[in-house]
Amino acid sequence: MTRPIPGLGGRREAREEALAVLYEVAATGTTVADALAARPVSIEAYGEAVATGVEADLRELDELISRHLTGWRLERLAVVDRLLLRMATWELRGDDVPTGVVLSEAVELATQYCGEESPRFVNGVLRAIADEVRAEEASADQVRADDARPGE
């Protein structure tokens, strides 16, 4: 297992732990609560929040992701790709993690744990989801960029 990059805090490790828990749930059909209870060491609080949040919001997450899959069905995606999309979409629906961080972390995990094409695929799908769920953030960024242009 790789170590988190220094300076990024515990959230990177927490995301990896959440991914491991969600993978166990997908592989065994257990619940997140049971998977967490069976672990010999508890996971970071943020990782637990991500895993339980994904489980609680699964239907809504899958509907949102499915709207942005072009030529793919969610159930046909590789398991880890699907889990990363669910995790990042759950984070994007909140407002405490900047969009760029969510996308960057998901792409990094896809690079580490998925196939060669996965990082680009995950990034594209999440960018489309972010444009939908964080439209206000994107509009505010555009206003700030417009305001920064001199002479207009």
Summary of the structure (lengths in Angstrom):
residues: 152
radius of gyration: 16.4
end to end distance: 51.6
largest distance: 61.9
contacts: 429
relative contact order: 0.11
helix: 72%
strand: 0%
